[in-house]
Amino acid sequence: MKKNVPFNFVVRSFPILVFLFLFTYKGNSQVTVKELQGHIKYLSSDALLGRLTGSPGDSLAAEYIKNKLASYGLKPLSGDGLQRYKVTKRVVAGKSNSLAVNGTNYSPDKDFMPSSFSSNTGLNSDVVFAGYGFNINGDSLKWNDYSGVDVKGKWVLILRGDPEPENNNSPYVSFSADRDKALLAKDMGAAGVLMVSGPLFDPQDAFESLNLEGYSVDIPVLKIKREIADGILSKTENTVASLEKKLIDTKKPCSFAANVSVNGNAEIVRELANTRNVEMVLPGEDPKLKDEYIILAGHFDHLGMGGPGSGSRALDTIGIHHGADDNASGVAMMLELAEKFAKTKRSHKRSIICLSFSGEEEGLLGSKYFVSDPGIDLSRVNVMINMDMVGRLNEANNLQIGGVGTAAGLKDIVYAHTDTSIIKLTLSEEGYGPSDHSSFYGKNIPVLFYFTGAHMDYHTPTDTWEKINYKGMVEISDLIFNVARDLASEDSRLIFKEAGPKAESVKYRRGKGVTLGIMPDFAGVVKNGLRADFVTPGKPAALGGMQKGDIITFIDGKPVNNIQDYMFRMGQLKHGQTISVEVLRADKKVVLLIQL
């Protein structure tokens, strides 16, 4: 039965009702399917063309994220909320490439081209043919192309590939990379390298495009056509084809002086592009704790149009790689959590920094840049929570969380806010992993990494918005909010613990898996050396006295300028061997003896 309410009661009660409404209303503080979908639809739309680092789509994504955070009440952490930096986007041949053999000049691109790992220098000297450019001294495999020839200060002419071109499991494969051969030639005293493809290695004798992957080996390296190489070899009555066949048939070195002088110069130009991280902050509600922080983060870059060298799994496809799950999903979740914190009173005594990185797909470039120039005291960060690929919660509700061992009690907090009868957790103790939280773990910051797993659409154009499990994202958002609220509001701080890295985080292409037991700086932040971002307790480096932050400059007296040099040097070592490693520690040189 409907009851009649007296009008005078309503009038008297109206101020109380208004007060109660205003007291309880917080705006839309809930994470919703509609808002998550809106963010992901835009970020993964055709208009952004795959958000390639340094592209216009990358810039549009950053502006979108910053403006959304600003609309929720967040303020720039510094400047205008965009942390700008530059990345190498393209490597092209410069205008100063030249090659002359016995006074005959040849044409760049048509007859020769520089390698992407060449130095911008030249050389006028004699040529020595050095076979495949090997110097292998293994227990069951030995081959030295430098024995019996003098290459000091000269060009070496090297065949690309190896003497077992049809065998994908050949033991020579580990020694056949162009850059490794060039670096070895330099170690043997050569001042320049000429590389040529035999007809069995490449019947078309084609030049590949320059790529971004090669650090300079500090000597000129030119790839030349077979016709040019045959001219260099003509006085010895050899050809590239005959030498390739001889080396394959005999499996024995065949090196000699070519009795020809070559004058060559290499120049490559690295074209830079502007990109940026988004960095916004929601001030803490407690006067004492607002100068401490928790970080919510997710990278926004993706693979653009794909293509060779992009990381695309669709190798033959050029098309928009939408990146809805990777990682529009993580950005959308970060945005929704930021809004929820902003509209939920008494949810965060500490300040909440929302970060979105560019350059993750190209080697954690954005997060590495941020931690090198954070604008805040990183020691005051309680936790960094990273969301990367959180949009595909499967039917079994499997959620992976990494980093639970990076602080005492962190695993308990995660469990306390998870109904494990609904969400099936797979936890990992390690702080390192294939995403931006690794950069923060390297700075002694506790981390959590949320991830719903890989799938067949990963790094392909088919990672699109309609395949996202939005209801699953809402569930995960609730879990993260509750964990983050505790970590933002508890008076006590987390205590950092070293946990990891996983052994498989660093893979070497050579030898039998000899490692120092470090996590190297993959992004190349340090120049003229390789920084150890983590030293695993009990492993050779730690036992030999290496410390986190040491910059490796020499291994057994041979220079290490970057990650590729380091991998090459390690590939030449054996288990049980004792090596000397020179490091820079607080600008002082320290020599360590390390047994592998």
C-alpha positions, 0 to 999 in steps of 0.5 A: 500500500502506498503511504502519503507523506505530509508535505511539511515533513518533506520541507523540514527534512529537505536540508537534512537530505541535501546534507546527507547527499552532499556528504556521501556523494563522491562523483563516479568513483567506480571503475566502469566497463564503459570508461575502460572501453572508451580509453582503449578504443581511442588509444588503439584506434586507427588514428594513432597508427599503433603508437610507435615511439617518437611518432605522431600517434605516440604524441597524441596518446601522451596528450590524451593521458595527461589531459585525462589525468588533469581532468581528474585533478592530478597535477604535473609532477614537473613542468607541464606533466610531460617528461621529454627525451629523444630516441633513435628512430632511423639509421641511414647512410651519410653522404661521406661513404666512399670505396676505391679499389686500385683507384676505381671508385664505387657507388654507395648503395649500388656497390657497397654500404656501411653497416649499422654498427660501423664507426664514422671513419675511414681507412686506406690500407691493404686487404687480408682475406680472413675466411669466415672471421672465426677464432674458435677454440672450444673443446670440440670445435676449433677454427682460427681464421687469423692464424698465420696472417697479419691483419694489424692496421689493415682491412679484413675481408670476411665471408658472412654466415658460416660453413654449414649454411643448411644446418640450423643447429650448426655449432657455427651459428653462435659465431656467425653474427656480422657484428660479432665478427667485426668486433673480433676482427678489431680485437685481432688488430684489424682497422677495418672490415669488408663483408661479402655474401657468398652465393650459397649464403645469399644468391641475390647478393642483396643489402639489408636495410640499416637497423637500430640494433647495432652499437658501433664497433669503433672501426669502419665496416662496409658490406660490399657486392661479390663483384667488388670482392672478386676484384679485390681477390683477383690477384690471388686467382680466387673468387668469393664463390670458390672460397666459400665452396672450399671453406664449406667442403674442407671446414678448414681456414683459408686466409691470405693477403690479397695484395690489394689496397682499398681506400674506404670511408663509412658514415652512418647517421642516427636520426633522432625523434622526440618522445615523452613520458607522462608524469602526473601526481595526486597530492597525498591527504596526510601532511606527514606522508604526502611527501612519500609516494606510490606509483601507478604506471603503464606504458602507452607505446606500441609497434606502429605499423610493424615490419622488420625489426619492430618486434611484430610476430606477423613478420610479413604484415605491414599494418596498424598494430593496435596494441589494445591489450599491449598496452592500452589496457594497462593505461586505461586501468591506470587512468581509472584507478587515478580517477577513483583515488581522486574521488575517494576521500581518505584513500591516500595519505601518500601522494600517488604518482601516475606514470605512463611511459613511451619506449617500453617496446624498444627496451624500457627506454621511458622508464629507464629515462625516468629513474635516471632523472625522476625529479623526486627522491626515489627513496621515498617511493613506497611501491611501483605498481605496473600494469602491462597487458591486463585486458585478457583475463581468461575464463579460468580467471588466471592473474599473474602478479610479479614482484611479490618478494620485493618487500617484506609482507607484500605477498600477504597484502596481495592475498588479503585483497584477493578472493582466490576462490574467484581469481586464480593467482600465479605469483612470482617473487622476482622484481625483474621482468619484461616490463617497466617495473624492472627499471624501478626494482633496479633502484631498490623500489618494491614493485608489483607487476600485474599481467593477464598473460600472452595470447595469439594476438600479442604483437600482431595487428589483431590485438584490438579493442573488442577482444578485451575482457572489460568485466575482468579489467574491472575485477582486477582494478578493484584488486589493485585499488585495494592493495594500492590504498593500503600501501598509500595509507598505512603509516609503516613503509614497505622494506625493500628486499632483493628478489631475482632476477630470473635466470632466463632474463639474460640469454646468451647466444653463444657457448654453454650458458656462461654468465656472470650472474648480473642483470645488465642495463639493456637500455644503454643508459651508460655510455662506454661501458655496461652497468650492472643493474642487479648482481645476483647473490651467490653467482660469479659476479657477486662472489668476485666482489661486483656490486650493483651499479658497477660499470663494466668496461673491460673483460679480460683486457678487452673493452666493453662499451655496450650490451652487445660487446658484453654478450660477445665477450661472455660468449667466448668464455668457458665454465671454470675459467677465471677472468679479470673484469675492470669496472668503474665504481663511483668514478674509480677503476676496480679490477675484479677476479671472477671465476665462472 
